[in-house]
Amino acid sequence: MNNPPRSRGKSERPAHPTKVALLETGRRLAEEHGLYGYTVEMLLDTSGISKGSLYHHFADFADFVESVQVEVYAESVRVDIENARVAFARATSKADFRRFILAVVGSAFLPERPDSRLLRASMVGATRGREQYRARLGAEQYRLRELLADLVTQAKARGWVRPEIDPDTASAFMLAYSFGLVVDEVTGHPVDPQGWQDLVMAFVDRVLLIQD
């Protein structure tokens, strides 16, 4: 399967004010009632926008609900991208870069992260049999993978990462060990955060980073 074109961390956002207002209302309703817990009547009543305007911008209500979910997913990706950029910008040595990776690993255990991961996982699971939805979510996730891959490439150029490491693969690994925690979290008995961080950092030190 071909990769989507590289986006350089950018994503097209809706520009028409009516469409933006509908999506913002949809996001608020989704937060309050769940991703599928609101109706078209609730949307129109809350937004004050006509049904004709709704269907001018969206093929049908299912298309609208899907678009709201993509917006929610895109926002979570945007936050991750911005946090990664800020943290990496402070790195001036291999030790700083290691601290950057440790911060990424540690952020997986912030109080809001389990809910965020579960939400993303539910959206990814809902892409089965819905190719357009999968492509739209995939494009957003690809932005994050691309950004992390670019940071690994920069780290390689600075002599911090082994030359044989593929940036895209390293990026996918960084995403997998965080996102994959959702599998453990549903047990109700999650692993010890410190043990998790120690294991990941042991891999980073022995496989990813150049040894002194």
Protein Blocks (a to p, Z undefined) as FASTA:
>chain_A
ZZdddekhpacddfbfklmmmmmmmmmmmmmnojklccfklmmmmnopafklmmmmpmbl
mlmmmmmmmmmmmmmmmmmmmmmmmmmmmpcbfklmmmmmmmmmmmmmgfklmmmmmmmm
mmmmmmgoplklmmmmmmmmmmmmmmmmmmmmmmmmnopacfklcfklmmmmmmmmmmmm
mmmmmnopacdfklmmmmmmmmmmmmmpccZZ
